[in-house]
Amino acid sequence: MIKELEDILVKAYQPCEGFKAVCKGFTVWEPENGHVPRGYFGAEGKLEEVILVIVLAEPGDPFSGEKYTVSDAETMLRDHEKPCVELSGPKLGIYLNEILVRCFPNESIPEIMRKVWITESVLCSTPKGVSSTGSMPKSVEMECGSRYLKKQREIFKNAFWVAAGDKAEKRLAMLGMKADFKIYHPSERPYKIYKEKCIELWDGLASKFRVFLNQSR
């Protein structure tokens, strides 16, 4: 992960001050139960190489047995640089792969991962007993967005930003940020219901992204 991102995200593992304030009682810091900020990956090259940012909603529930015991913030941050298939389930990994190969048709996954940053608009999943697909308090969305997402936008201001789903689009707008394109959240339920529309949007994204690349050169 590039240093500029580490400087932003490492504060989430100290742990984040939000757990003591606005997020207290909703999101939780429980490394032993898998509840820590997570769900992002990519940006494996240099800052100037990142040209596509995909914003998701928030990470799903921790997997059974998922836990973190490292207390050092920087080490824990590195521990979370895992493929999306591990972080959010195999279906999400498959659909994101479909999107990425459309946007970068002639490049390998390692090459793509240097140019793409995939992040969450809220870095914490909901605690046990709260629906992982439900809404979050606006105060939590603003707190996390202001601390992390807005700062990511600042360092990737020249990239093409994609809102993956209504939540991501709404949270970006709350922070005064407009996505360059919107798609359905790349998970199984939207694809199952709106398969043809999902594929149409993926192709539309790839087309608009290519125009963006040509204009940026």
Protein Blocks (a to p, Z undefined) as FASTA:
>chain_A
ZZklmmmmmmmmmccfklmmmmgoiaccdfknopacehieejklcfklpmbdcddfbdcd
ddehiacfbfblklmmmmmmccfklmnojklmmmmmmmmmmmmmmbcfklmmmmpccddf
bfbdcdehiafkbccdfklmmmmmmmmmmmmmmmmmmbccddedjklmmmmmmnopacfb
dcddfbfklmmmmmmmmmmmmmmmmmmmmmmmmmmZZ
